[in-house]
Amino acid sequence: MGETYTLITGASSGFGRSIAQKLAPSRRLILTGRNAEKLEAVRKTLVTPERHLLWVRDLSTVDRLGEELASFLTGKDIRVEHFIHSAGFTGIQFARAVEMAFVIRVFNVNVFSAMEIIRPLTQKKVNQGTLRSITFISSIATRVGASGYFVYAASKGAVNSMSLSLAVELAPAVRVNAVLPGIIETQMTQEYFTNADFMAFYPLGFGRPEDVADAVEFLSSDRARWITGQEIVVDGGRSVFSPVPSEISAKQAELISKTTDHGCRGQTRS
Ligand SMILES: NC(=O)c1ccc[n+]([C@@H]2O[C@H](COP(=O)([O-])OP(=O)(O)OC[C@H]3O[C@@H](n4cnc5c(N)ncnc54)[C@H](OP(=O)(O)O)[C@@H]3O)[C@@H](O)[C@H]2O)c1
């Protein structure tokens, strides 16, 4: 029986690359992306690059995607133990002018490609019951709204819902979870980082791709052996933060200082 691997989509950049760099010392990886040169450049940054494989595939079309993955795995006599879906496509389109070609592209890359990949990974004849975990990179766009992002948010909502049912269907052999990052600077989000006000929405300041990679490493390891069907938010507090107008926050500050001096005395805490 051949070696076992962790398959990472979107490995050429951003979170996927960071996840690959974190996992490379302890695992064999299959790096997936649509650009062979970018993938090769990432492989060269990894510990023992020769241990890791590349599977070049554009995920904006999904026809025969599952069959192609099955041939790749059986042709090399290898199996996949962990699947991490980090590939993602986004863009701004408003409801009044939404184009179905855009919608289909977003859903192909973010959702349908994962379904196609999971089919052979859960087939005994291809993967021989080896799969142990699936980790989706979703988004806090499923928790907070943003104008122009409803298609992207819908695709990530589909990812979250899909992971719940897969968690039940594939248990106990396979655990399925989703990581929901806040906005972190990568190729996808560079434009946001020219706006200094943005930081005000992040109580813990901005995160780094490694913060997402840490959560993914944990979820796809045996340390998370009793965690499945969960959405893990990694967003520096963005989704629990409610901005308050400055005049109200000044009043709040005044109230808090009074409460601290007098209001809490004599109260019992439960
Ligand atoms: N960065 C954020 O703030 C943020 C926040 C929440 C969620 N996310 C999610 O995190 C995941 C990773 O995003 P990122 O920030 O790391 O962005 P990124 O640096 O742009 O990486 C996206 C990855 O997806 C790949 N990809 C895009 N379209 C593809 C296609 N048609 N076929 C195959 N691969 C394709 C890209 O390949 P190429 O290198 O060839 O373009 C790249 O490897 C995505 O699912 C994204 O939705 C990101």
Ligand as a Chemical Component Dictionary entry (heavy atoms), coordinates in Angstrom:
data_LIG
# 
_chem_comp.id                   LIG 
_chem_comp.type                 NON-POLYMER 
_chem_comp.pdbx_formal_charge   0 
_chem_comp.three_letter_code    LIG 
# 
loop_
_chem_comp_atom.comp_id 
_chem_comp_atom.atom_id 
_chem_comp_atom.alt_atom_id 
_chem_comp_atom.type_symbol 
_chem_comp_atom.charge 
_chem_comp_atom.model_Cartn_x 
_chem_comp_atom.model_Cartn_y 
_chem_comp_atom.model_Cartn_z 
_chem_comp_atom.pdbx_ordinal 
LIG N1  N1  N 0  -7.585  36.484 3.180   1  
LIG C1  C1  C 0  -8.694  36.658 3.832   2  
LIG O1  O1  O 0  -8.876  37.711 4.458   3  
LIG C2  C2  C 0  -9.744  35.595 3.895   4  
LIG C3  C3  C 0  -10.748 35.747 4.868   5  
LIG C4  C4  C 0  -11.730 34.756 4.964   6  
LIG C5  C5  C 0  -11.667 33.654 4.140   7  
LIG N2  N2  N 1  -10.680 33.543 3.186   8  
LIG C6  C6  C 0  -10.652 32.330 2.392   9  
LIG O2  O2  O 0  -9.396  31.733 2.564   10 
LIG C7  C7  C 0  -9.073  30.939 1.436   11 
LIG C8  C8  C 0  -7.671  31.279 0.972   12 
LIG O3  O3  O 0  -7.650  32.629 0.542   13 
LIG P1  P1  P 0  -6.336  33.512 0.655   14 
LIG O4  O4  O 0  -6.667  34.695 1.440   15 
LIG O5  O5  O -1 -5.209  32.646 1.036   16 
LIG O6  O6  O 0  -6.236  34.050 -0.844  17 
LIG P2  P2  P 0  -5.148  33.830 -1.954  18 
LIG O7  O7  O 0  -3.799  34.146 -1.415  19 
LIG O8  O8  O 0  -5.641  34.588 -3.131  20 
LIG O9  O9  O 0  -5.245  32.273 -2.224  21 
LIG C9  C9  C 0  -6.333  31.724 -2.928  22 
LIG C10 C10 C 0  -5.886  30.407 -3.473  23 
LIG O10 O10 O 0  -6.971  29.861 -4.243  24 
LIG C11 C11 C 0  -6.463  29.511 -5.511  25 
LIG N3  N3  N 0  -7.446  29.624 -6.559  26 
LIG C12 C12 C 0  -8.186  30.698 -6.883  27 
LIG N4  N4  N 0  -8.914  30.441 -7.973  28 
LIG C13 C13 C 0  -8.598  29.178 -8.349  29 
LIG C14 C14 C 0  -8.999  28.333 -9.412  30 
LIG N5  N5  N 0  -9.849  28.754 -10.357 31 
LIG N6  N6  N 0  -8.478  27.093 -9.491  32 
LIG C15 C15 C 0  -7.595  26.657 -8.573  33 
LIG N7  N7  N 0  -7.161  27.400 -7.545  34 
LIG C16 C16 C 0  -7.675  28.654 -7.446  35 
LIG C17 C17 C 0  -5.349  30.510 -5.765  36 
LIG O11 O11 O 0  -4.515  30.070 -6.799  37 
LIG P3  P3  P 0  -3.607  31.114 -7.639  38 
LIG O12 O12 O 0  -2.395  31.323 -6.820  39 
LIG O13 O13 O 0  -3.355  30.396 -8.907  40 
LIG O14 O14 O 0  -4.419  32.366 -7.809  41 
LIG C18 C18 C 0  -4.680  30.540 -4.400  42 
LIG O15 O15 O 0  -3.843  29.434 -4.214  43 
LIG C19 C19 C 0  -10.151 31.231 0.400   44 
LIG O16 O16 O 0  -11.094 30.178 0.422   45 
LIG C20 C20 C 0  -10.781 32.519 0.895   46 
LIG O17 O17 O 0  -12.114 32.625 0.479   47 
LIG C21 C21 C 0  -9.709  34.503 3.063   48 
# 
loop_
_chem_comp_bond.comp_id 
_chem_comp_bond.atom_id_1 
_chem_comp_bond.atom_id_2 
_chem_comp_bond.value_order 
_chem_comp_bond.pdbx_ordinal 
LIG N1  C1  SING 1  
LIG C1  O1  DOUB 2  
LIG C1  C2  SING 3  
LIG C2  C3  SING 4  
LIG C2  C21 DOUB 5  
LIG C3  C4  DOUB 6  
LIG C4  C5  SING 7  
LIG C5  N2  DOUB 8  
LIG N2  C6  SING 9  
LIG N2  C21 SING 10 
LIG C6  O2  SING 11 
LIG C6  C20 SING 12 
LIG O2  C7  SING 13 
LIG C7  C8  SING 14 
LIG C7  C19 SING 15 
LIG C8  O3  SING 16 
LIG O3  P1  SING 17 
LIG P1  O4  DOUB 18 
LIG P1  O5  SING 19 
LIG P1  O6  SING 20 
LIG O6  P2  SING 21 
LIG P2  O7  DOUB 22 
LIG P2  O8  SING 23 
LIG P2  O9  SING 24 
LIG O9  C9  SING 25 
LIG C9  C10 SING 26 
LIG C10 O10 SING 27 
LIG C10 C18 SING 28 
LIG O10 C11 SING 29 
LIG C11 N3  SING 30 
LIG C11 C17 SING 31 
LIG N3  C12 SING 32 
LIG N3  C16 SING 33 
LIG C12 N4  DOUB 34 
LIG N4  C13 SING 35 
LIG C13 C14 SING 36 
LIG C13 C16 DOUB 37 
LIG C14 N5  SING 38 
LIG C14 N6  DOUB 39 
LIG N6  C15 SING 40 
LIG C15 N7  DOUB 41 
LIG N7  C16 SING 42 
LIG C17 O11 SING 43 
LIG C17 C18 SING 44 
LIG O11 P3  SING 45 
LIG P3  O12 DOUB 46 
LIG P3  O13 SING 47 
LIG P3  O14 SING 48 
LIG C18 O15 SING 49 
LIG C19 O16 SING 50 
LIG C19 C20 SING 51 
LIG C20 O17 SING 52 
# 
